[in-house]
Amino acid sequence: MIALILLIPLLVALPIIALMRESKRIAYTAIAASIVSLALLPFVNLGTFSIEWFNVGGFEFSLVSSVSELNIVLLILVFLLAPFIYTYSLGYIKNRSEFKRYYIEMVAFTVAMASFAIAGNFILLFLAWEFLSITSYLLIGFWYRKRNASLAARKAVTIVFIGDISLLASIALFWNVYGTLTFSSINAAGGIGSSAAVLLLIIAIFTKSAQFPFNEWLPDAMEGPVPVSAYLHSATMVKAGVFAAMVLFPIFAHTHTLIYFLTIGMLTAVIATTNAMREKHVKRVLAYSTVQELALMLSAIGVGALGAALYFFFAQAFYKALLFFSSGIMMDANESENIDSIYGLKKNKLVFLSTIFGVLALAGFIPFDGFFSNVMISSSFSTNLFAYIITSLISIATSFFIFRWFFAVSKDTKN
């Protein structure tokens, strides 16, 4: 399977890291592996590749990978951000006895996301989906001795488990209807006769993407280390549901279920924006904005604006990772997580300037990519007056809460 070329460096790095003693070389190995994977990306051919896994009762079950332009977008995000996340972690994880466990879990998380990105059938997607759930549970609860971290990890895995069961049930129904689990075949069939399977799949997507009523696990996941939050919110796990919705878009279009994405997406965006406006935890404000952004992506998919959703999907990753990096530096410098107790951001000019760029991008100011993604998302609702008004109000509210966040952490003295 040619697509496995992307994973080989990471899969090789895992046992090497496991055998190493606690040292910075562990981090360097992880960084090098992710860079090699990124460097190999241009040499991977587009297409679908299959490898037989097992046979039961005359039925062949295969692992199918797909490398298309859409898959490449997610792979770029995973492999491009990984070296920055790993490098930031080098200074963030101060307890050297935690180095090995941290980087093993982070590299495994990257492998899981890369595997998900190239899934061409439900078998590989489900395996990667579960691998993501396990590794995200370990990373959210990384500081398991802290009660809040353990509770947040259990909450996340419990809610996501609902989606796991829904996904497994939908897979069984798809197999029963089509006799195949390959995305291209099911998309070509248009989802005829599989309404129950599609609805179960939508539930799975909503749990993974923290959509109402499953939206509260994501802000609670902020109990994990800052680099985990940056990676999880920018390029990986939380976008798995949105990515699945884009890959399987023809099924939802043919079964007339896109309205669920629009309706629930709009509702979730309003709830998340409202929560962000009153939140004072430095990372949870950013977490609620992520829930809002995921909701807008799904809403855009709900009106068939795949281009707008995909651009937002890509652009959001970079400024959101940047803002989480900044929040980690603020928290470390002030030993506080409350924006009212954080001050002195202006003392570090580099962090201050980069934070301004992240804030302006999230608020949608020109010429930052957040402006273009906001314009594309808003224009996608031009034929739906109600959705357009809601989106416009959300855009205004977003500027309010992110500037409130920025000015709170930029003050010169502690309140």
N, C-alpha and C positions, 0 to 999 in steps of 0.2 A: 504494500500500500504506500504509494508515493507520499501521501499526506503525512505519514508517520515520520518522514524526514524532519518535519517541524518539531516533533516531540522527542526525537532521539536525544538531542543535547540535554533536555530537561530530565529525561528518564535516566540518563547516565549520571547526571549530577546528583540525583537523589541518593543512590547508594554511596557515592563518594562522600557526600556530606554526612551521611549516617556513620561512616567509618572514621571521620575526622575527629580530632580533639576540639574542644571548645576554643575557637580562635576566630580572628577576622578573616582567615582564609575561607571559612565557611561562606561568609557573605560574598567574597570575591568569586568563589566557585558558582554561586547562584547567579551573580551578575553576568559572569562570562557565559553561562549556559543560555540565559535569556537573550543575550546579544547574538550568540551564534544562531539561535532559532530565528531571530529577526533577520539576520543576514541571509539565511537559507530561503526565506519567504519568496523572494523574486524568482527563485529557480524551480518552484513547484508548479507543475502543469495544472491548468484548469481541467475539470472533469469529475466524473464519479468513479470511485474505485471500491471494489468489494473483496472481502476475504471471508471464506466459509468459516463459521464458528462451530456449529454442531448440527446433527440431523436427528429428528425425532419423528417416528411414524411416517417416514418418507418425505417429511417436510424439512427443507433446508433453511437454517437460520444463519444469516451472514451479518458481519459488521460492515456497513456501507459508509464510506466517507465521501463528502462532496466539497469540492473546491471551486467555488464560483466567485463572482465579484462581491456578492454579499458576504460570503464566508471570509473573504480576504479582509474586508473592512473590520470585522470583529477580531481576526487574527492580528491585524496591525495594532489595534488598541491593546490587546493582551500583551503582545511581545514588545511594543514600544514603551508602554508604561512600566512594565516589570523591572527593567534596570533602574529606573528612577525610584521606584518603590523600595527595591532592595537596598539601594545606596542610602536613601533616607533612613531606612531601618538600621543601618550600620551605626548611626549616631543615636538613634532613638532607643534601641534596646540596650540599656546600660548594664544590665546584669548578664555577664558573659556566660553564666551557667544556663541561661535560657536561649543562647544563640542557636544551638543545634536543633532544639525542638521547634523554635520559631521558623527557621529557614526550611526545615523539612516540611512543615505544614504549609508555608508560603509557596514553595516550589510545587508541592503536590496540588495546591489550589490552582496554580498556573497551568499545570498539566490537565487538570479537570476542565478548566475553562477552554483551553485549546482543543481538547477532545470534543467538547460541546460545540465549539465553533465549526468543526469540520463534519459534524454528524449528518449523514445522508439518509438515515432511516431511524425508526423509533427505538431500535435496540441500542445502537450506539448513543442516541440522545438520552435514553433512560439511564444507561450506565454512567454517562458523564453527569447527568442531572443528580443522581444519587451521590456520586463522588463529590460534587459541589456542595451538597447538603452536609456531608460528613466533614469535609475540610473547613467549611464556613463555621460549623458548630465548634470545631476545635479552635479556630482563630478568634471567634467572638468571645469564647470562654477561655482565652489563652491564660489570663490571670485568674485561674479557677479558684484560687483561695479567696478572692473577693466575692462576696455573696451576690452583688449585683451583676457581676460578669457571668457567674454560673446561671443565675436566673434568666438573664438575657439570652444566653446560648440555648437554654432549654426552651424558652419561649419561641425563639427563631426556628429551632428544629421541629418543634411541635406543630407550628403553623404550616411550615413548609412540608411537613409529613402529610398534612391533609392534601396538599397538591400532589405529593408523590403517589398517594393512593388513587387520586383522580386521574393522574397521568397513566398509571398502570391499568386502570379500568378502561380508559379510552383506547389504550393500545390493544387490549383484548378485543374490544368492539371493532376497531379498525381491521384487525386480523380476521375477525369473523365475517366482515362484510366484503373485504377485498382479497383476502388470502395473501396479502403482501404488507410489508411495513415500510417500504421505501417511499420517501417523500415524493419523488417525481411521479411515481405511479398513482399515488393517492391524490396528489394535486391535479393530475390529468383527468382523474375520474370525477373531480369536482365535489367530493364529499357526499354524493347522492346516497341516501339510505343510511346515513351515519350521524343523525342529529344528536343523539345521546352522546356519542363519542366526542363530537365537537364541543358540546356544552361542558363535558368533563375536562376536556383539554383547556377550555377557557378558564375553568376554576384553577387548574394547575398553573396557568400563566399568571393569574391574578395573585396567587399565593407567593410565587417567586418574585413578582414585581411589586409586592407590597401594596396592592390595590384594595380598596374597601370591599369587604370588611376585614381584610387581613393586613391592614396598613400599619399597625402599631409595632410590629416586630422590628421594623427597620430602624426607627429612632432609638429603640432600646439596644440595638446592636452596637451603639456607640460606646458601650462598655469595653469593647475590644481595643487593641492598640491603634494609634492614629494611622500608621501605614496600612493596616488592615482596612480601616474605614475608607481611606483614600482609594485603595484598590477595589474594594467591594462596591463603592458608590460610583466609581468613574468608568470602569471598563469590564467588570466581571459579573459576579453572581446576580445582582439585581437586574441586570440587563438581559439575563438569559430568557426571561419570559417575553420581553419585547422582541428579542431576536427570533424566538420561536414563532411569534405572531407574524413576523415578516416572512419567514421561510415558508410558513403554511398559509399564507394569505389567501391563495385561491380556494382553499377549503372553506374558510370563513365567508368569503365573498359569495360562493355558490350556495351555501346553506343559509344565507341572509342573517348571519349572527354578528356582523360587524357593529350593529347597533349597541351590543353589550359593551364593546370597547369604548364607544363614544360616550354612552351614558355613565358607566362606572368610572371611566377616565375623568370626565368632567366633575363628577361628585368627589372623587378622590383628590383632584387638584384643588378644589375649593376647601376641603377639610385640611389638607396639608398646608395650604397657604395661610389659613386661619391659625393653625397651630404654630407655624413659624413666626407669625407676627407677635405672639405672646410668649414665646420660648426664650429662656435666658441662658441655657446651656450652650456653650460655644460650638460644640459639635452637633448638637441636636437641631439647631437652627439650620445647619447645612443638610442634615439628614432629612428634615421635612421638605427642604427645597428639592432634594433628590426624588422624594416620593411625588412631589408636584411635577417634576420634569418627566418622570416615567409615565405619569398619568397623561400628560400632554402628548407624549409619543404614542401611547396607545389610542388616545382620542383621534390623533391624526390618522393612524391606521384605520380607525373606525369610519373615517370618511374617504378612505382609499388614497390618502396622500402619503404614499410610501416614501417618495423622495424627500418630503419635509421631515418625516419621522427619522429617516436614515441620516440625514444631515445633522439633525438635533442629536441623534444617537452618538454620532462621532464627535461633534463639536463640544458637547457637554462634558466629555470625559476629561479634557485637559484643564479647563478652568476649575472643575470641581476637585480634581486631584490637587491642584495648586492651593486652593482654599483650605483643604484639609491639612496640607503640609504647614501652612501658615498657622492654623489653629493649634497644631501640635507644638509649634515653637512658642506660641503665646502661653499655652497651658504649662509647658515646662518652665518657662521663665517666671511665671507668677504663682505656680503651684496651686492653680485654681481653674475651675471649669465654668465659672459663672462670668458672663460678660461684664457684669457690674464690678467684678473684682479683678479684672484684667486691665492693665495699662502699660504704657511705655513702648507701644509698637513702633513709634516714630524713632526710637533710639537705634533701631536696626534698619538702616536705609534700604538695604536690599530686600528684606522681608516686607517692609512697609510698601515699597514700590510694587513688588510682585503681588501683594494682597490687593492693592488698588486695581491692578490689571484684572485679577480674578473677580473682584466685586463688579467692576464695570462690564465685564463679559457676562456675568450672571444676570446683571440688571438689564442687559440688552442695549448697551451703548455702542454706537458706531465709532471706530471701525472694527470692533471686536467681533469674534465669530458668534457670540451670543446675540448680537443684533440681527445678523442674517438668519440665524436659526429661528429667532422669535418672529421675524417677518414671514418666513416660510410657513411656520406653524399657524400664525394668525390668518394668512391668506388662504390656507387650506380649508378654513371654516367660512369662507366668503359667501358660500351658498346656504349656510346655516346661521341665521341671524342670532339665535339664542346662544349657540356655541361661540360665535364671534364676540358677542358682548361679554360673556363669561371670561373668555380668554383675554380680552382687553383689560378687564378689571383685575384679573390675576397678574397680568404684566405690571400694572401700576402698583399692586400690593407687593409684588416681588421686589421692586425698587425700594419700597418703603422698608421692608424687613431686612434686606441685605445692607442698606445704608445705615439703618439703626444698629445692626450688628457691627458694622465697620466703625462707626463713630464711637460706639461703646468701648471697643477694644483699643481705640486710637488715642484715648485721653491721656494726659500727661501724668496725672496722679490718681491714686486709688480712691474710689468713692467711700 
